[in-house]
């Protein structure tokens, strides 16, 4: 059954209103009409079986016929601070990170980020990344959409946001003694893990110092040097396998 996300405020009692790009998709691509049923998700865990009652160019309206159980979500909250990489790599990280259960993905402007994003470009970039997360959540059958904040932050701001996390890691290729296996070798399951991942050029010593000051543990992924987009997907897979519901 076709699945669509709507903002919680678009669910009013037993009535659901769909607006935006999904309207065109419903009308012209799927060719759905009154009487057809779809699954609606509110992005915060609610799932509803909805029968469409009106399909117009501007909106689609339906009635809730069944309220489902809260959808399956990762057992652990994973927060990623990602130094913005070149090209379309951020799109890949968001899309695949959503599939792998990231809860919060924060774009970071670190010292060695090459991409120049000014204050006028940032809102459009963020809107695009949020749209990618939304679509990936729908396709991967998630009940919630990963959060992507409305601003690009520096490493100090990200560390402040993660103050309450149970486990905090910064992946650093220069760290030769503390490996990820050592850090994750613990009996208790953390409720949330924050991970900082650098851009193509990695981190400066000052950025490592800042992160350590907030309790982040520098750790490596092994002797091989991985591309930044590979690092994000590798760490998410490892954490979900160790503590979450992957495998």
VEXTORBA-637520 format. One record per residue (C-alpha): residue number from 1; x, y, z. Coordinates in nm, 3 decimals. Example, Ala and Ser with C-alpha at 12.3 -4.5 7.8 and 13.67 -1.06 7.14 Angstrom:
% VEXTORBA-637520
num | u | v | w
1 | 1.230 | -0.450 | 0.780
2 | 1.367 | -0.106 | 0.714
END
This chain:
% VEXTORBA-637520
num | u | v | w
1 | 0.000 | 0.000 | 0.000
2 | 0.122 | 0.350 | -0.083
3 | 0.263 | 0.544 | 0.213
4 | 0.277 | 0.919 | 0.267
5 | 0.403 | 1.145 | 0.543
6 | 0.202 | 1.444 | 0.657
7 | 0.272 | 1.697 | 0.933
8 | 0.087 | 1.607 | 1.257
9 | -0.119 | 1.927 | 1.234
10 | -0.263 | 1.802 | 0.903
11 | -0.444 | 1.525 | 1.093
12 | -0.756 | 1.678 | 1.246
13 | -0.968 | 1.430 | 1.441
14 | -1.047 | 1.163 | 1.178
15 | -0.964 | 1.378 | 0.876
16 | -0.628 | 1.390 | 0.693
17 | -0.519 | 1.662 | 0.451
18 | -0.230 | 1.602 | 0.210
19 | -0.063 | 1.899 | 0.042
20 | 0.257 | 1.969 | -0.151
21 | 0.435 | 1.746 | -0.402
22 | 0.256 | 1.431 | -0.285
23 | -0.069 | 1.566 | -0.430
24 | 0.069 | 1.559 | -0.784
25 | 0.218 | 1.214 | -0.723
26 | -0.118 | 1.081 | -0.602
27 | -0.312 | 1.235 | -0.892
28 | -0.087 | 1.196 | -1.193
29 | 0.154 | 0.914 | -1.113
30 | -0.048 | 0.676 | -0.896
31 | -0.384 | 0.795 | -1.036
32 | -0.560 | 0.742 | -0.706
33 | -0.911 | 0.872 | -0.653
34 | -1.191 | 0.878 | -0.398
35 | -1.240 | 0.536 | -0.243
36 | -0.875 | 0.431 | -0.269
37 | -0.686 | 0.363 | 0.054
38 | -0.336 | 0.475 | 0.153
39 | -0.118 | 0.459 | 0.463
40 | -0.049 | 0.794 | 0.629
41 | 0.232 | 0.857 | 0.875
42 | 0.264 | 1.167 | 1.090
43 | 0.646 | 1.156 | 1.112
44 | 0.645 | 1.107 | 1.490
45 | 0.540 | 0.744 | 1.501
46 | 0.168 | 0.751 | 1.421
47 | 0.039 | 0.533 | 1.137
48 | -0.312 | 0.545 | 0.986
49 | -0.511 | 0.365 | 0.720
50 | -0.691 | 0.637 | 0.526
51 | -0.965 | 0.625 | 0.263
52 | -0.947 | 0.910 | 0.016
53 | -1.265 | 1.113 | -0.019
54 | -1.149 | 1.400 | -0.244
55 | -0.855 | 1.446 | -0.481
56 | -0.798 | 1.794 | -0.628
57 | -0.506 | 1.982 | -0.784
58 | -0.428 | 2.155 | -0.454
59 | -0.492 | 1.889 | -0.191
60 | -0.599 | 1.536 | -0.115
61 | -0.842 | 1.472 | 0.169
62 | -0.914 | 1.142 | 0.338
63 | -1.082 | 0.988 | 0.640
64 | -0.903 | 0.769 | 0.892
65 | -1.057 | 0.421 | 0.892
66 | -0.800 | 0.252 | 1.113
67 | -0.528 | 0.363 | 1.351
68 | -0.228 | 0.134 | 1.339
69 | 0.031 | 0.053 | 1.600
70 | 0.340 | 0.267 | 1.628
71 | 0.574 | 0.171 | 1.347
72 | 0.903 | -0.006 | 1.394
73 | 1.187 | 0.230 | 1.477
74 | 1.551 | 0.182 | 1.577
75 | 1.610 | 0.064 | 1.933
76 | 1.882 | 0.323 | 1.980
77 | 1.893 | 0.693 | 1.895
78 | 2.192 | 0.772 | 1.674
79 | 2.299 | 1.132 | 1.616
80 | 2.546 | 1.207 | 1.336
81 | 2.739 | 1.531 | 1.298
82 | 2.860 | 1.525 | 0.939
83 | 3.124 | 1.758 | 0.799
84 | 2.976 | 1.864 | 0.465
85 | 3.147 | 1.675 | 0.181
86 | 3.187 | 1.770 | -0.184
87 | 2.939 | 1.702 | -0.463
88 | 2.627 | 1.499 | -0.394
89 | 2.782 | 1.292 | -0.115
90 | 2.564 | 1.457 | 0.150
91 | 2.256 | 1.343 | -0.043
92 | 2.388 | 0.986 | -0.032
93 | 2.467 | 1.005 | 0.340
94 | 2.118 | 1.134 | 0.422
95 | 1.940 | 0.885 | 0.200
96 | 2.131 | 0.578 | 0.315
97 | 2.161 | 0.705 | 0.672
98 | 1.782 | 0.726 | 0.687
99 | 1.755 | 0.366 | 0.570
100 | 2.003 | 0.264 | 0.841
101 | 1.810 | 0.433 | 1.121
102 | 1.980 | 0.765 | 1.194
103 | 1.761 | 0.980 | 1.419
104 | 1.928 | 1.320 | 1.384
105 | 2.174 | 1.420 | 1.112
106 | 2.341 | 1.758 | 1.157
107 | 2.535 | 1.919 | 0.868
108 | 2.858 | 2.073 | 1.003
109 | 3.090 | 2.342 | 0.871
110 | 3.430 | 2.231 | 0.994
111 | 3.773 | 2.383 | 0.927
112 | 3.850 | 2.155 | 0.632
113 | 3.512 | 2.163 | 0.460
114 | 3.577 | 2.259 | 0.099
115 | 3.219 | 2.336 | -0.005
116 | 3.123 | 2.702 | 0.023
117 | 2.762 | 2.750 | 0.135
118 | 2.662 | 3.108 | 0.205
119 | 2.364 | 3.228 | 0.409
120 | 2.145 | 3.252 | 0.097
121 | 2.226 | 2.903 | -0.025
122 | 2.194 | 2.727 | 0.312
123 | 1.811 | 2.728 | 0.340
124 | 1.775 | 2.573 | -0.006
125 | 2.037 | 2.308 | 0.072
126 | 1.872 | 2.221 | 0.402
127 | 1.527 | 2.206 | 0.242
128 | 1.665 | 1.965 | -0.017
129 | 1.826 | 1.745 | 0.249
130 | 1.503 | 1.737 | 0.450
131 | 1.312 | 1.636 | 0.138
132 | 1.559 | 1.353 | 0.072
133 | 1.522 | 1.230 | 0.432
134 | 1.145 | 1.238 | 0.403
135 | 1.142 | 1.039 | 0.080
136 | 1.396 | 0.786 | 0.210
137 | 1.191 | 0.737 | 0.527
138 | 0.881 | 0.667 | 0.317
139 | 1.059 | 0.420 | 0.090
140 | 1.232 | 0.235 | 0.375
141 | 0.906 | 0.193 | 0.570
142 | 1.018 | 0.404 | 0.863
143 | 0.758 | 0.550 | 1.096
144 | 0.954 | 0.869 | 1.163
145 | 1.158 | 1.108 | 0.954
146 | 1.514 | 1.177 | 1.068
147 | 1.555 | 1.533 | 1.185
148 | 1.783 | 1.765 | 0.989
149 | 1.816 | 2.102 | 1.167
150 | 1.742 | 2.433 | 1.000
151 | 2.102 | 2.552 | 1.033
152 | 2.454 | 2.437 | 0.954
153 | 2.661 | 2.435 | 1.273
154 | 3.026 | 2.427 | 1.376
155 | 3.177 | 2.147 | 1.582
156 | 3.139 | 2.329 | 1.914
157 | 2.769 | 2.385 | 1.857
158 | 2.719 | 2.021 | 1.764
159 | 2.900 | 1.906 | 2.077
160 | 2.673 | 2.128 | 2.286
161 | 2.366 | 1.972 | 2.124
162 | 2.490 | 1.625 | 2.223
163 | 2.569 | 1.697 | 2.587
164 | 2.318 | 1.443 | 2.717
165 | 2.414 | 1.149 | 2.494
166 | 2.525 | 0.828 | 2.665
167 | 2.816 | 0.764 | 2.429
168 | 3.000 | 1.023 | 2.219
169 | 3.254 | 0.940 | 1.948
170 | 3.461 | 1.137 | 1.702
171 | 3.601 | 0.927 | 1.418
172 | 3.961 | 1.026 | 1.356
173 | 4.204 | 0.851 | 1.124
174 | 4.500 | 0.960 | 1.340
175 | 4.372 | 0.762 | 1.640
176 | 4.575 | 0.439 | 1.641
177 | 4.519 | 0.305 | 1.993
178 | 4.145 | 0.329 | 2.060
179 | 3.950 | 0.130 | 1.803
180 | 3.574 | 0.122 | 1.759
181 | 3.561 | -0.236 | 1.886
182 | 3.715 | -0.121 | 2.214
183 | 3.469 | 0.165 | 2.257
184 | 3.160 | -0.044 | 2.180
185 | 3.267 | -0.339 | 2.395
186 | 3.026 | -0.269 | 2.680
187 | 2.756 | -0.468 | 2.855
188 | 2.495 | -0.194 | 2.883
189 | 2.308 | -0.068 | 2.577
190 | 2.331 | 0.312 | 2.543
191 | 2.006 | 0.495 | 2.478
192 | 2.176 | 0.734 | 2.239
193 | 2.509 | 0.763 | 2.059
194 | 2.652 | 1.077 | 1.901
195 | 2.914 | 1.044 | 1.628
196 | 3.117 | 1.320 | 1.461
197 | 3.240 | 1.249 | 1.108
198 | 3.475 | 1.478 | 0.922
199 | 3.474 | 1.593 | 0.558
200 | 3.729 | 1.471 | 0.303
201 | 4.016 | 1.651 | 0.477
202 | 3.939 | 1.520 | 0.826
203 | 3.971 | 1.726 | 1.143
204 | 4.222 | 1.975 | 1.275
205 | 4.392 | 1.914 | 1.609
206 | 4.192 | 2.203 | 1.754
207 | 3.863 | 2.040 | 1.655
208 | 3.969 | 1.715 | 1.818
209 | 4.057 | 1.912 | 2.131
210 | 3.715 | 2.079 | 2.135
211 | 3.534 | 1.747 | 2.094
212 | 3.737 | 1.581 | 2.368
213 | 3.652 | 1.870 | 2.597
214 | 3.284 | 1.778 | 2.557
215 | 3.350 | 1.411 | 2.634
216 | 3.382 | 1.278 | 2.280
217 | 3.617 | 0.981 | 2.249
218 | 3.848 | 0.979 | 1.944
219 | 3.837 | 0.640 | 1.778
220 | 3.941 | 0.480 | 1.452
221 | 3.770 | 0.237 | 1.215
222 | 4.084 | 0.041 | 1.132
223 | 4.392 | 0.074 | 0.910
224 | 4.207 | 0.153 | 0.587
225 | 4.118 | 0.510 | 0.495
226 | 3.748 | 0.528 | 0.410
227 | 3.568 | 0.798 | 0.214
228 | 3.356 | 1.021 | 0.433
229 | 3.029 | 0.887 | 0.288
230 | 3.150 | 0.531 | 0.354
231 | 3.236 | 0.618 | 0.715
232 | 2.881 | 0.734 | 0.789
233 | 2.724 | 0.417 | 0.650
234 | 2.981 | 0.191 | 0.816
235 | 2.938 | 0.339 | 1.164
236 | 2.558 | 0.332 | 1.140
237 | 2.564 | -0.033 | 1.031
238 | 2.803 | -0.131 | 1.309
239 | 2.605 | 0.046 | 1.582
240 | 2.274 | -0.091 | 1.460
241 | 2.416 | -0.443 | 1.448
242 | 2.570 | -0.412 | 1.794
243 | 2.288 | -0.233 | 1.978
244 | 1.996 | -0.190 | 1.738
245 | 1.766 | -0.398 | 1.521
246 | 1.991 | -0.463 | 1.220
247 | 2.039 | -0.836 | 1.170
END
